[in-house]
Amino acid sequence: MATQIPQADVTELPDELAAGASVGAPAGGPRQKSITIGAVCKALVQEFPDISISKIRYLEDQKLLTPRRTPGGYRLYTQGDVARLRTILRMQRDEFLPLRVIRQELAAGRAGETTLDQNTAHPRSPREGMRPWRTSVSVREATGALYSIEDVLEETKADAKLVRELEEYGVVKGEQRSGVRYFDETEREIIGAVAELARYGVGGRNLRVFRSSADREANLLQQILAPALRSRNPQRRKEALEALENLAAVATHLKHLLLVRDLRKIAG
């Protein structure tokens, strides 16, 4: 989404801050250079062409980033903040991780280069001859947390009508409790992603293709691993769950590559 950078984020700051001043360090100690949110966009746009101020602010709203604020309320990002943001964006782009999992990865101390060829977070021994895919889907980690429709709308900035469309077309289901509609963490992130698509005019009915594709992929993986997943042997079931996550990572990456190929044809 092409987002115009608000002038207040860059040009209204004092020159030394807009250019990237050394601020926030104790007297006599090493001073760390800080830059504005607009400068952060410029620094990352080559690697992440779709980066925007609104996207960075959304990640901040999700408690993934905590930039320093000046007394006037302007955001200032240290080099450590920028490195953290780069890691988050790479996990989204290369591993398709939802924000919930990214938050867990960061809390566990994960940082630095992120690629599908690495197993830094959850190393496991693949079968001989198999590529060690980094898991992009977790079928076991669930907090059980539920979020009211009001909380979901506030956090995702989605329109209530859009959420009703998603329920109508089976993209999300929700759960009714004491007259209040609740959604789990995954559904909340789905709504957030769809809200972003909605800015381009994508409606709930357009998302049936995503839902149908996901259903077909899930059914295929279920057929492959069904006997092991139903096993009463704890070790066999554990191995089946690991295989399910690994297959999901491969399938997700394959789908991404096919999409990239087709989009390059369109762009060319």
C-alpha positions, 0 to 999 in steps of 0.5 A: 500500500502506498502510504504518504509519509506524514510530514510531522514524522520527519520535517517538523523535527529539529534538524539534528533529530531528523538527520539522526541524532545521538540521543538518550545516552547518559552524560559521558557514556557512549551515545546511540544514534536514533532516527525517525520513523521516516528515516527507518522506512528509507533505510529498509525500503530496498529490502522491503519495498512494501514497508510503510509508516502505517505498517511500522506503527501497526507493529508498534501497536502489537507491542513488537516495537517500543521506540523511544519518544521525544517530549513532543511525542515523536518516535525515535528508533535506535539501531537496535530497534531497526535491527529488531524490525528487520528481523520481524519483517524477514520472519513475516516475508521468509517464514510466513510466521504470524505475529503471535509466533514472532512475538514468542520468537523475539521473547526467546531471544531470536535475532539476526538473519532469518531464512527458511534454511535455518533452524535456529529457533527450534532445531530438529534432526530431519530425515537423511536427505531432507532439507531442514525447513524452518517451521512456519506453522505451529499446530500445538502452541495455543494460548487459548486466549479469546478476544471480544469483537470490540477488542479485535476491531480496535486492534486490527482497525477492521470494519465491523461489516468486514468481520461479518462478511468473513463470518458469512463466508466461513473465513473466521467463525468466532464464538458466542459467549453471554451475548458477546462475540469472541475470536481466538488469536489466530482469527484475530490475526486473520482479521488483521490481514484481511483488513489490510487487503480491504484497503485495496478493495478486497472484500470478504467474498473475494477471500473464498479462494484463500479459504478453499485453498487452505481447506484443500491443503489441510485435507491433503496433509491430513490424508498423508499423516492421518494414521500417525496423527490418530496413533495412541503412541505418544512418540509416534504422534509427536513425530507426526505433529513435527512432520505436519508442521514441516510439510506445512512449511514446505507447502507454504513456501512452494505456494509462495514461489508459485505466486511469485512466478505468476506475479512476475509474469503479470509485472513483465 
